[in-house]
Amino acid sequence: MTLYQIKPAFQALLRPLMFWLDKKSVTANHVTLAAMALSFITGAVLFIFPEPKLFILLPIVLFIRMALNALDGMLARECNQQSRLGAILNETGDILSDLALYLPFMLLSGSNALLVLVMLFCALMTEFCGVLAQTINGVRSYAGPFGKSDRALVFGTWGLVLALWPQVAQWNNVIWGIATLLLLWTIVNRCKSALRDEGAK
């Protein structure tokens, strides 16, 4: 069970906005670049000022980014805006945005910088394995349990908790450790999904 399974309902809520953006000549690539810019600016603020109270920005920005990510895909598919450039921006944008938003975790009190870097490397690998599955059988793998949307929910919630109760920073490494294990599980599941699909053929 992952948040990808409730994606259709979320998209239905955003569809009126999608049609409005299309009428205003806003393209899927514009939305993708806006999501990246928002992530980079927020990440820069948190990196320069790694204060727990500022991590209240994470749940807000991650929710906006999730909506923008849904919108760019809908514009591409439903408004005939699919392009090779869009596919590149979509995949690289997700990875770079994740790095920008989550790297500041390493500067928080109680955080092991190496553990955060390992966690982010595993996050990158989950997306790589998802794309790898697509090269094998033509279907992008979104297998869980810790895909992009799930990470946004967990890390956004933790950012909120840190902002409200800074003393919980002593548990940072526990969160990063659990996240890393879930990411490794996700990597295995995404590779297995590609092999299962190949076996079915």
N, C-alpha and C positions, 0 to 999 in steps of 0.2 A: 504494500500500500504506500503510494507516494502522492504528493500534491499534484502531480501531472494528471491524476485521475479525476480531479475536480476542474481541470483546465477548461473543458467545454462550457461549464456553467459560468466561469469567470469571463470567457470570451463573449458569451451572450450578453453580459452586462456592458461590455465595452463596444459592442457592434455599432450602436448609434454614433459613438465618438469616432469610430473608424470611418463611417460614411461621411461624417462632417470633415474629417481631415482630408479624405480623398477629394472632396469638393473644393477644398482650399488648396489643392495641389501639393499637399504634404505627402512625401513619398515614404516608403518603408525604410529606405536608407537614411532619410532625415531623422526618423524616429530612433533608429539604431544609434546614430551618431549622438543624438541628444541624450540617450541613456548612458552612453560611454562618457560624455562630457560631465554629466551629473555625478557619475561614479568617481571620475578622476578628481573633480573639485572637492567632493566630500572626503575622499581618501587623503587628499593633500592637507585638508583642514585637520583631520584626525592625526595625520602623521606629524604635522608641525606642532599641534596642541593635543598631545595624547592624554587628555584629562577624562576620567570616567564619565563626568557629567555631559561631555560633548558626544558620547556614544549614543545619546538619545536620538542622534541624527540617523543612526543605522536603520532602525525599523521603519522610519519614515521614508528614507531614500530607497531602501530595498523594496518597499511596497510600490513606490512610484516606478522603480526600475522594472519590477515584475509586470506592471501594467503596460509599460512601454515595450517590453519584450513581447508581450502578447499582441500588442497592436501592430508591431512591425511585421510579425508573421502573418497576421490577418490581412494587412494591407497587401503583402506580397502575394498571398494565395487568392484572396477574394476580389482583389482589385487589379489583378494581372500585372503585378509589379515585380515578379520574380526575376532575379538576375544573378549572374555569377558573382558580381561584386557584392551583392546583398548577402549571398551565402558566405562569402569570406568575412564580411563585416560582422555577420551574426555570430559565427563561431569564434573569431578572434576577439570580438567585442566582449563576449561573455567571459572569456578567460581573463582578459586584461582588466575588466571591471571588477571581477572577483578579487584579483590580486590587489587592485587599488583600494578596495573597501576593507579587505581583511588583513593586509600587511600591518596596519597600525596596531593590531592586537599584540604584536611582538613587543611593542613599546610600553604596554601596560604593566603596572606593578604586579609582580608575581608570575609573569609570563616567561616561559622559556622560549627564547627567540628561535632556537634550533627546532623545537617541537612545532612552533607555528609554521616555520618554513617547510618542514616535512608534511604537515597537514595541507598546506597550500599546493605542494607538489602533488600530493595524492588527489587533491581537487582537480588539478590540471589533468591528471591521468584519467580521471573519470570521464572528462569531456573528450579526451583523446580516444579512449576506448569506445565511447559512443559513436564517434565519427568513424573509427576503424570498423565497427560493425556495419556501418553504411557502405564502406568500400567493399566489404565481403559479400553482403547480400542485398544491398540497396535500401536497407531500412535503418534509420538512425535509432540507436538504442537509448532509451530513457529509463532503463531498469534502475531500481532503487537498491538499498533503502535511503540513500543520501545524495539525491540529485541536486541540481541547481536550486530549484524552488524549496526543497527541504532544507538546504544549507541556509537559504535566505531566512526561512522561518526560525531556525535554531539560532543563528548568529544575530538576527535582528532582535529576537527575544532576549538573548544574552546581553546585547548592547543596552536594551531597556533596563534590564536588571542591574547592570553595572552603573548606569546613570542614576538610578534610584537608590541603590544600596552599594556604594563603592567598596565596602568591606568584603563583599563576596569575591573580589578580585583574587583572593587566596585560592579560589577554586578554578582559576583560569586554566591551569595545566590539566586538570581533570577533564574539563570540557574539551580542550584541544586533543587530549588523548582518546576520549570516546569518539570524537569526530573523526579522528584519523582511522580508528578501527572500522567505523561505519563506511568511510570512504574506500578502504581496502575491500570491504565486503561488496561495495557497489562496483568497484573495478572488476572483481571476479564475476559478479552477476552479469555485467555488460559483455564481458568476453564470452561467458557461457551462453548468453542469449544469441550471440552471433553463431556459435558452434551448433546450438540446437536448431536454429533456422537452416543452417547448412545441411545438418543431418536430415531434416525433414524433406529437403529437396532431393 
